[in-house]
Each structure stands twice: as structure tokens, then as C-alpha cells.
Amino acid sequence: MIRVLPNRSGGSRHPGCRTENESRVAAIKTALLAFAALCALAVPIPGHGQIANTKHNLTPSGAGTVRANAAAGSCVFCHTPHNASSTRSLWNATASAVTYTPYASSTQVAKPGQPTGTSRQCLSCHDGTTALGNLRAPNTGAFTHAALTGNAALGTNLSDDHPVSFVYDGALAAARGGLVNPVSLPSVIRLDATSQLQCTSCHEPHSNQHPNFLRMDTRNGALCTACHRLSRWPSSTHATSTMTWNGVAPSPWPSGAFPTVAENACASCHRPHAAGHGPRLLAQSVERANCTVCHNGHAATKNIEVEFSKPYRHPVDSSDWIHDPKEEPAVMPRHVACEDCHNPHATTAAPGTPSAVPGSLKGVKGVTRSGATIAEAVNEYEVCFKCHGMTQPTTIGSTRQSGTRNIRLRIDANNASYHPVEAAGKHPTMGGLVSPYTASSVITCADCHNNNAWTLGGPAPKGPHGSTFPSLLERPYASSDPAVYRVEVPAFETQRPAGKLRGMSRRPRLEPEAAPDRLHDPGSVRQDGGYGLQRYDQLHDGRPGFRRRNVHAHVPRPSA
């Protein structure tokens, strides 16, 4: 006989039938038993890879140095079927009762706050504030380890770590620029159910198929560029260079790095965790070192670092971390940094045709002839104008007929005469120029302001990084005769730099204390009381009302 049992509502049910609640409980028990069995056997859970051979296996057979003294199943150190701290992931630890300092920079658009979701779960161990053995449901094995230390402990200051727990959606990608719309992310890069980017977006804690539990290979910046897409990066030198480190300390790359610049890609300059400088996650704590750690001849061919030890140089060592990508040239504080002139995500080795920017200056903010700021300089002089074309110099110099020492105004192609930087000169019949220069030639600032040791095809780097001559000149402007000052330039032909004119001495002579700045304005009086050249065409500019004279003549030096 089949026995019919009464149900809770007063009716009856077949003994083989279950109520809805009983069915749910039975399903949960079945899932938990299967879950426990899989953990005990260290069998891969679908989609979660193999944890047994990773450092996250804290059983005695685990791959790391932090291990329990007795076997208890590899899952229990993070998960528990009962008394979990979160219904998601059945977390077996209580989140640290601390307040974190999130990542912040002047260029960020995302709004990371306190860690949430899986990031908070990861930090229950990886912030280094809570003992690893402090589990909600202690396992049967002896596990009394203290809090994490060393590189695995991120601490509570996350300002030097990649931001987490922010919404990554199409609106952010459009507002920020340089980000992939999340609908196009590779399938292995996962956002959480609230569209937030978390630690688990880049890390797969159950599998160490890639180092550091990463979800993708990092060679050639593959993991970073899954989200970050900069338009000029793929063709840039730092993305394509096959240069290697020569082994001379310090190493420019992190532990376990790839052999070439291109393979290390983003990791050459950035660190996703424990960055040397938090904003923009730069690897080195000293600003210029992010460049010179490679550009010292140990990875890059040319040694630019040594140029900054010369007496006349762009002083990149005097203004650490003042540069900001969002700075406005008209009001920015006085400083100079490598990234004022170079964009590491866009630079190439391509030469430039004057006055166009060469590849080394591609993708850099500039200032136009009119003084307007532009996102990317088109002409080389626009890069220089950011510092030398917006304000008056603070160094000692000449008070000019125009009343300005602003280089942008002095080489203005609307002047009566000018050095042909912005445009060709106004004298189509000019002669005496050294081939290949002609009256229609245009030159660049770096034709005069350059490394004194530079030669075409030689080992010394080109550019105004440093020089042994005043005003960062490639060649000297000095006189051994204190009684006179003379500039050996043919009449009417003062629109070419020193050494570029036929018949010009390799060492044009000028009174010793007279810098080339004195040649730019006739009849000028220096701020320190000295005199400039009398009524000669300037190198940078010329002003109406002054008759050109033959400057071959010796002119007596004004008496004190």
C-alpha cells in the first residue's frame, strides 16, 4: 500500500514528492557536496582552471611557502559552504575593517572609491592587515599564519596600484579616450555583474597559466592593450624596438621580464602594483629615471643621460614631478621634463622635414605662432614655444627694441626680418649659403641649439639635451680677444646659424660675456648694464628702422 503523508498545508502528498523548499535544500546540498568533492580531489572546476599547482593552494602540497600543516582541501582557505561573509563566492574571510586610499591622478575620468566585490575579497588577504589563518570557518588543518608580507601585500594605500571598483562602460570609454568599449573586450577580461572592473578582471585566482595569476600573456603589452588603445602606440618605437638590456645594473625591467623593449612594452615604464610614482603608475620614483634607466646606453643605443651632466642643459633634475599632462603652457610653473618634449607612446625614429616635427617629438602638446595651445604640435618650434614662447625669460639678457625676449615674438615671420624658422626668409636673392641651404630654406631650433658632440651618423644623441657651450649651442660663440667683439657674418646674410654660411668662421668671435642672445637685437642694453651688438641684424629677429651694416668690421668695445 502506498502511504500518503499530510503536507504542511493540511493536504497530503506522495512520499516520493518534495516541497519546493525541500527541493531547493536538496539541490544546494548536492551542489555543496560536489563542490567539496572537487576541492578535496583538486579537480579543476569548469572555467576556473587548476588551483592545485598554484600558490593559492595553501595545503601542504601547495606551490608557495605559505602552507597549512595538514591537508584540508584547497578551497577552504577562501571559500566555505556555511557561515560565509558574502553570498557571492561563499567567502571564508571577513573583509578588513580599514579605509583604503584609492588610485588618483589629474587625468583620470573613472571614479574608483573603496574596493568592492571581488577586489574587497582579494584584499582580505592581500592588504596585509589580517592574519591568513583568521577564517570564518576554520579548517581542520593547523593554519595559523600571520598577515601577508612582501610584494604580495599591497597595503591599504592603493594609490600606487591600478584602480579597481569603478564602472567601466561605454560612457567612460568615450569620455576618457584611449579605452576600448567594454563590449569589445576579449572574453577573458571580465567585469563584474555591476560592470565594475575588479582585481579579477586581470587576475584569475584559480589558475597560474600566466605568471601572477594573470588572465592573458603580457608579451608585447597584450593584457594592457586589451583595454588601453592609444592610436600612435602600435607604430611607436617603444612598441616595436628590438633593443635589449646589456646587463649593466640597474635593470630597466621588472623581474621575469622579456628580452626586448617591444616585448616588455608597457612594463618598460609602468607597474600595475607598487608603482614608483602613483599617478600614471610609473615604474621609477624619480621622474627622469623612467627615461634614463633605458636611455643611458644600456638599452637604448644613445646615451642621453650623460648629456644632462653638461654645464648647459635642459635641467630635468631640478623639477621632479611638476610636469602634468593637462598643464596649460601660459600658466604652468617653470619646469622641464622629458615628457614636455617627448611622448613615449608616440615617438618614432623618423626624421622630420623642417619645420615639421620629427618622429621623436610626435604626439606632444604645442603652442602655435599665435600663442594658442594645441593638443599635438605640427611644427618643431611649437614644442619649443611651450616654454620659450609664452613668457619672458627669468635669466639675465638684453632689453630689446621690441621690448620682449619672447622667442615666439622675435622669430615671427611678420617681422621685418627673422631667422627662417617659422617661414623662409624674405630675401630670395640671398647668396653665400652653404649647400644644401638656399634662400628659401627653413631651419629648426635644433639646428643651432644642439648637442655640441653631435655629428651626422655619430654615436652622440641629437637634440638640446646638453652642451658644453652657453645657450645650449652646438658650436661656440666666444672671442679670445677681449678688446673687440666681432661677428664674422657676410653682410645681409644673417639668417643662417653659425657655421652654416660660406666664409663664416667655425668659431664666430664675440666678446666673452656676450651670449648669442646679444645678437638678436641691435642696439640692445643688457639688464646687467652691458651692451649688445650695435645695429646688426639679429639671429632670431630684425626690427624696422635699423640699417644693415657690413659686420666684417671690427667695432671698438664700449668703454665702461
C-alpha positions in Angstrom: 0.0 0.0 0.0 1.2 3.5 -0.8 1.2 5.7 2.3 0.1 9.3 1.7 1.6 11.8 4.1 0.0 15.0 5.1 1.7 18.2 4.0 2.2 21.4 6.0 -0.9 22.9 4.4 -3.1 20.2 5.8 -3.3 18.3 2.5 -1.5 15.1 1.6 1.5 14.3 -0.7 3.1 11.2 -2.2 6.2 10.1 -0.2 8.4 10.4 -3.3 7.4 14.0 -3.8 9.1 17.1 -2.2 8.0 20.5 -1.4 9.6 23.4 -3.2 11.7 24.3 -0.2 12.9 20.7 0.3 13.8 20.5 -3.4 15.9 23.7 -3.1 17.7 22.5 0.0 18.4 19.2 -1.6 19.8 20.9 -4.7 22.1 23.1 -2.5 23.3 20.1 -0.6 24.1 18.3 -3.8 26.0 21.3 -5.2 28.0 21.7 -1.9 28.9 18.1 -1.8 30.0 18.2 -5.4 31.9 21.4 -4.6 33.6 19.8 -1.6 34.5 16.7 -3.6 36.0 18.7 -6.3 38.1 20.7 -3.9 39.2 17.6 -2.0 40.3 16.0 -5.2 41.8 19.2 -6.5 39.9 18.6 -9.7 39.6 21.7 -12.0 36.2 23.4 -11.7 34.9 24.3 -15.1 36.2 27.7 -16.1 38.4 28.0 -13.0 41.5 26.2 -14.2 43.8 24.2 -11.9 44.5 25.6 -8.5 46.5 22.7 -7.1 49.8 23.8 -8.6 49.5 27.4 -7.6 50.4 29.5 -4.6 46.8 29.8 -3.8 46.8 26.1 -2.8 47.6 26.5 0.8 47.6 22.8 1.6 50.9 21.1 2.5 51.3 20.2 -1.2 50.9 23.8 -2.5 53.5 25.5 -4.6 54.1 28.5 -2.3 55.8 29.0 1.0 52.6 29.8 2.9 51.0 26.4 3.7 48.9 24.7 6.3 50.4 21.9 8.4 47.7 19.4 7.5 45.6 18.6 4.4 42.2 20.3 4.5 41.2 20.8 0.8 42.5 23.6 -1.3 39.2 25.5 -1.5 38.6 26.1 2.2 41.2 28.8 2.6 39.0 31.1 0.5 35.5 29.5 0.4 33.1 27.9 2.9 29.7 26.3 2.4 28.5 27.7 5.7 28.8 31.0 7.6 30.3 32.8 4.6 30.9 36.5 4.7 29.3 37.0 1.3 26.6 35.2 -0.5 28.7 35.6 -3.6 31.8 33.3 -3.7 30.9 31.9 -0.3 33.9 33.8 1.1 35.6 32.3 4.1 37.1 35.5 5.5 35.9 38.8 6.9 36.8 41.9 5.0 39.4 44.1 6.7 37.9 46.9 8.7 40.1 49.5 7.1 39.7 52.5 4.8 41.8 52.4 1.6 43.4 55.2 -0.3 42.4 54.6 -3.9 44.3 55.5 -7.0 44.1 59.1 -8.2 45.6 61.2 -11.0 44.9 64.5 -12.7 44.0 62.7 -15.9 41.6 60.0 -14.5 38.0 60.1 -15.5 36.9 56.9 -13.7 35.9 57.3 -10.1 37.3 54.5 -8.0 36.2 54.5 -4.4 36.5 52.0 -1.7 37.1 48.5 -3.0 34.0 46.4 -3.6 33.1 42.9 -4.8 35.9 40.5 -5.6 38.5 43.2 -5.1 37.5 43.5 -1.4 37.7 39.8 -1.1 41.2 39.7 -2.6 42.3 42.4 -0.1 41.1 40.4 2.8 44.4 38.7 2.4 46.4 40.9 0.1 46.2 44.2 2.1 48.5 42.6 4.7 46.4 43.6 7.7 44.6 40.4 8.6 46.2 37.0 9.6 45.7 34.4 6.8 44.5 31.9 9.4 41.7 34.2 10.6 39.0 32.2 8.7 35.3 32.4 9.4 35.0 28.6 9.2 38.5 27.3 10.3 39.6 24.2 8.5 40.7 21.0 10.3 44.4 21.5 9.4 46.6 23.7 11.5 46.8 27.1 9.7 47.9 29.9 11.9 49.8 32.1 9.5 50.0 35.8 10.2 49.3 38.5 7.6 51.0 38.6 4.2 54.2 40.5 3.8 56.5 41.3 0.9 55.4 42.0 -2.6 52.1 40.1 -2.2 50.9 42.6 0.5 49.6 45.7 -1.2 48.8 47.6 2.0 45.9 50.0 2.4 47.4 52.7 0.3 46.3 51.7 -3.2 47.3 55.0 -4.9 50.2 53.2 -6.5 48.1 50.3 -7.8 45.9 50.1 -10.8 42.4 51.4 -9.9 39.6 48.9 -9.2 35.9 49.0 -8.3 34.8 51.6 -10.9 32.2 51.3 -13.6 33.8 50.6 -16.9 31.2 51.2 -19.6 30.9 52.8 -23.0 30.4 56.2 -21.5 33.7 56.0 -19.6 35.5 54.8 -22.8 34.1 57.7 -24.8 34.9 60.3 -22.1 38.3 59.1 -21.3 39.6 58.3 -24.8 42.2 55.6 -25.4 40.0 52.9 -23.9 38.3 50.0 -25.6 34.5 50.0 -25.4 33.9 47.1 -22.9 31.6 45.3 -25.4 34.8 44.7 -27.4 36.9 43.4 -24.6 38.4 39.9 -25.0 36.3 37.3 -23.4 38.9 36.5 -20.8 38.8 40.1 -19.4 35.8 40.1 -17.2 33.8 42.9 -15.5 31.6 42.0 -12.6 27.8 41.9 -12.5 27.7 45.7 -11.9 30.0 46.4 -14.8 32.8 47.3 -12.5 36.5 46.5 -13.1 37.9 44.4 -10.3 41.1 42.6 -9.5 39.6 39.5 -11.1 39.3 41.4 -14.4 43.0 40.9 -14.9 43.7 38.1 -12.5 42.3 34.5 -12.5 42.9 33.4 -8.9 42.3 29.7 -9.7 44.9 29.4 -12.4 48.5 30.4 -12.8 48.7 29.6 -16.5 50.2 33.0 -16.9 52.5 34.5 -14.3 51.0 36.3 -11.3 47.6 34.6 -12.0 47.1 36.9 -15.0 44.3 36.1 -17.4 46.5 36.8 -20.5 50.1 36.8 -21.7 51.7 40.2 -21.2 54.1 39.9 -24.0 54.0 43.0 -26.2 51.6 44.6 -23.8 48.8 42.3 -24.7 47.0 42.5 -21.4 47.3 46.2 -21.1 46.2 46.9 -24.7 43.2 44.7 -24.2 41.7 47.8 -22.5 44.1 50.6 -23.4 44.2 51.6 -27.1 46.4 54.6 -27.9 46.3 55.5 -31.6 50.0 56.1 -32.1 51.3 53.3 -29.8 51.4 50.4 -32.3 53.9 52.1 -34.6 55.9 53.8 -31.9 59.5 53.0 -31.1 58.7 51.6 -27.7 56.2 49.2 -29.2 58.5 48.0 -32.0 62.1 48.2 -30.8 64.1 45.0 -30.6 66.8 46.6 -28.4 67.8 44.5 -25.4 69.3 45.4 -22.0 73.1 44.9 -21.9 73.0 43.6 -18.3 74.6 46.6 -16.7 72.7 47.5 -13.5 70.2 48.7 -12.8 67.8 46.6 -14.8 65.2 48.7 -16.6 62.6 46.0 -16.4 60.7 44.0 -13.6 61.6 40.5 -12.5 60.8 37.9 -15.1 60.8 40.5 -18.0 61.0 39.6 -21.6 64.3 40.3 -23.5 63.4 43.2 -25.8 61.8 46.7 -25.4 58.9 45.7 -27.7 58.1 42.5 -25.7 58.1 44.3 -22.4 56.1 47.2 -23.9 54.1 48.9 -21.2 56.1 47.2 -18.4 59.2 49.2 -19.5 57.7 52.3 -17.9 54.7 51.2 -15.9 53.9 49.0 -12.9 50.3 47.9 -12.2 51.1 47.4 -8.5 53.5 49.2 -6.1 54.5 51.7 -8.8 57.4 54.0 -8.1 55.1 57.0 -8.7 51.4 56.5 -8.2 49.8 58.9 -10.8 50.0 57.1 -14.2 51.7 54.1 -12.4 55.2 55.0 -13.5 57.9 52.5 -12.5 60.6 54.8 -11.2 60.2 57.1 -8.2 62.5 59.7 -9.8 60.8 61.3 -12.8 63.7 61.4 -15.3 64.8 57.9 -14.3 61.7 56.5 -16.1 63.5 57.5 -19.3 67.2 57.4 -18.4 67.0 53.9 -17.0 67.0 52.8 -20.7 68.3 55.9 -22.4 71.7 55.6 -20.7 73.3 53.4 -23.4 72.4 50.2 -21.6 69.2 49.5 -23.5 68.8 52.4 -26.0 71.8 53.0 -28.3 72.4 56.6 -27.5 73.4 57.8 -24.0 71.1 60.8 -23.3 71.6 60.6 -19.5 75.2 61.8 -19.7 74.1 64.9 -21.7 72.3 66.2 -18.6 75.6 66.4 -16.7 76.9 69.1 -19.1 77.2 72.7 -17.9 74.4 73.9 -20.2 71.4 71.6 -20.4 67.7 71.3 -20.0 67.6 70.9 -16.2 65.4 67.8 -15.9 66.9 67.2 -12.5 65.6 70.4 -10.9 61.8 70.0 -11.2 60.7 66.5 -10.3 57.0 65.7 -10.8 55.9 69.2 -11.7 55.0 68.4 -15.3 51.4 67.4 -15.7 49.8 66.2 -19.0 46.9 68.6 -18.5 49.1 71.7 -17.9 48.4 74.9 -19.8 51.7 76.5 -21.1 50.6 80.1 -20.4 50.2 79.5 -16.7 52.2 76.3 -15.9 55.0 76.6 -13.3 58.6 76.8 -14.7 60.0 73.3 -15.2 61.3 70.9 -17.8 60.8 67.2 -18.0 61.5 64.6 -20.7 57.7 64.3 -21.4 57.5 68.1 -22.1 59.2 67.3 -25.5 58.6 63.6 -26.0 55.6 61.4 -25.9 56.7 57.8 -25.1 53.5 56.4 -26.6 54.0 58.1 -29.9 57.7 58.7 -30.5 59.4 57.2 -33.6 62.9 57.4 -35.2 61.5 59.1 -38.3 63.3 62.3 -39.3 61.4 65.5 -39.8 61.5 67.9 -42.7 61.7 71.5 -41.4 59.7 72.8 -39.9 57.6 69.7 -39.3 58.2 67.8 -36.0 60.5 64.8 -36.3 59.3 61.4 -35.0 61.0 62.0 -31.6 58.6 64.9 -30.9 55.4 63.3 -32.3 52.2 63.5 -30.2 53.4 66.3 -27.9 51.4 69.4 -26.9 52.5 72.6 -28.6 51.9 76.4 -28.9 51.2 77.9 -32.3 52.7 81.1 -33.8 49.7 83.0 -32.5 50.2 81.6 -28.9 47.3 79.1 -29.0 47.7 75.7 -27.3 47.2 72.7 -29.5 46.9 69.0 -28.5 49.7 67.9 -30.8 52.5 70.1 -32.2 52.7 70.0 -36.0 56.0 72.1 -36.3 59.1 71.6 -34.2 59.1 75.2 -33.0 55.6 74.7 -31.5 57.1 72.3 -29.0 59.8 74.9 -28.0 57.2 77.7 -27.8 55.6 76.0 -24.8 58.4 77.2 -22.6 60.2 79.8 -24.8 57.3 81.5 -26.4 54.8 82.3 -23.7 56.5 84.3 -21.1 59.6 86.5 -20.6 62.8 84.6 -19.6 63.9 85.0 -16.0 67.6 84.8 -16.8 69.8 87.9 -17.4 69.5 89.1 -21.0 69.0 92.0 -23.3 66.3 94.6 -23.3 65.3 94.8 -26.9 64.0 97.4 -29.2 60.7 95.4 -29.3 60.6 95.2 -25.5 60.4 91.4 -25.5 62.7 88.4 -25.1 59.9 86.1 -26.0 61.4 83.9 -28.8 58.0 83.3 -30.4 57.6 87.0 -31.0 61.2 87.5 -32.1 61.1 84.9 -34.9 57.7 86.0 -36.0 57.5 85.8 -39.8 55.7 89.1 -39.8 58.8 90.9 -38.5 60.9 93.0 -40.9 63.5 90.2 -40.8 63.8 87.0 -38.8 65.6 83.7 -38.6 63.8 81.4 -41.0 62.2 79.0 -38.5 58.5 79.7 -39.0 58.9 80.5 -42.7 61.6 81.0 -45.3 63.4 84.4 -45.3 62.3 87.5 -47.2 65.4 87.8 -49.4 65.1 85.5 -52.4 68.4 86.7 -53.9 70.4 85.9 -50.8 73.7 84.2 -51.7 76.7 82.7 -50.0 74.8 79.9 -48.3 76.4 76.5 -47.8 74.9 73.7 -49.8 72.2 72.4 -49.5 70.8 75.6 -48.0 69.2 78.2 -50.2 67.4 81.5 -49.7 64.2 79.5 -49.4 65.4 77.1 -46.8 63.7 76.7 -43.4 65.6 75.6 -40.3 64.7 74.3 -36.9 65.6 75.4 -33.4 67.7 72.3 -33.0 69.9 73.4 -36.0 71.6 75.8 -33.6 70.6 74.5 -30.1 72.0 71.0 -30.1 74.5 68.6 -28.5 78.0 70.0 -29.0 79.3 66.5 -29.7 76.7 65.6 -32.3 77.8 64.5 -35.8 75.7 63.0 -38.5 75.7 59.3 -38.1 77.9 59.5 -34.9 77.3 58.0 -31.5 76.2 61.2 -29.7 72.4 61.9 -29.5 71.0 64.8 -31.4 68.9 67.5 -29.6 69.2 70.2 -27.0 69.6 67.9 -24.0 73.0 69.3 -23.1 76.0 71.2 -24.5 79.4 72.5 -23.3 78.5 75.8 -24.9 76.3 78.6 -23.4 72.7 78.7 -24.6 72.8 75.1 -25.5 74.5 75.8 -28.7 76.0 73.2 -30.9 79.1 75.4 -31.6 80.8 78.1 -29.5 80.2 81.8 -29.6 83.2 83.3 -27.9 86.2 85.5 -28.5 89.8 85.2 -27.4 90.3 89.0 -28.0 88.9 91.0 -25.1 89.5 94.3 -26.8 87.0 93.8 -29.6 83.8 92.0 -30.4 83.1 90.9 -33.9 80.7 88.6 -35.7 82.1 87.1 -38.8 79.0 87.1 -40.9 78.7 88.4 -44.5 76.6 91.5 -44.9 72.9 90.9 -45.5 73.3 87.2 -44.7 72.4 86.9 -41.1 69.5 84.5 -41.5 71.7 81.3 -41.1 73.1 79.9 -37.9 76.8 80.0 -37.0 78.8 77.7 -39.3 76.1 77.5 -41.9 77.3 80.4 -44.1 80.1 80.2 -46.7 83.1 82.1 -45.4 81.9 82.1 -41.8 84.4 81.1 -39.2 83.8 77.8 -37.4 84.2 80.0 -34.2 82.5 83.3 -34.8 84.0 85.8 -32.4 82.1 87.8 -29.9 83.1 89.5 -26.6 83.4 86.7 -24.0 80.4 87.7 -21.8 78.1 88.2 -24.8 75.8 85.2 -25.3 74.2 84.6 -28.7 71.2 86.3 -27.2 73.0 89.6 -27.7 73.0 89.1 -31.5 69.2 89.0 -31.7 68.5 92.7 -31.2 70.6 95.7 -32.4 71.3 98.5 -30.0 70.2 96.5 -27.0 71.2 97.1 -23.4 71.6 94.2 -21.1 69.9 94.0 -17.8 73.2 93.8 -16.1 74.4 97.0 -17.7 76.4 95.6 -20.6 75.9 96.4 -24.3 74.7 94.3 -27.1 75.8 94.4 -30.8 75.2 97.8 -32.3 72.7 97.9 -35.2 73.3 94.5 -36.7 70.7 92.0 -37.8 69.8 89.7 -35.0 69.9 86.0 -35.3 66.4 85.5 -34.2 64.8 88.7 -35.4 65.2 92.1 -37.0 63.4 95.3 -36.3 62.5 98.0 -38.8 64.4 101.2 -38.6 67.9 99.8 -38.4 70.2 99.8 -41.4 72.1 96.7 -42.1 75.9 97.1 -41.9 78.8 95.0 -43.0 79.7 93.1 -39.9 83.1 92.1 -41.0 84.4 95.3 -39.5 86.0 95.4 -36.1 84.0 97.6 -33.7 85.7 99.1 -30.6 84.2 97.8 -27.4 82.3 100.4 -25.5 84.2 101.7 -22.5 83.0 101.1 -19.0 
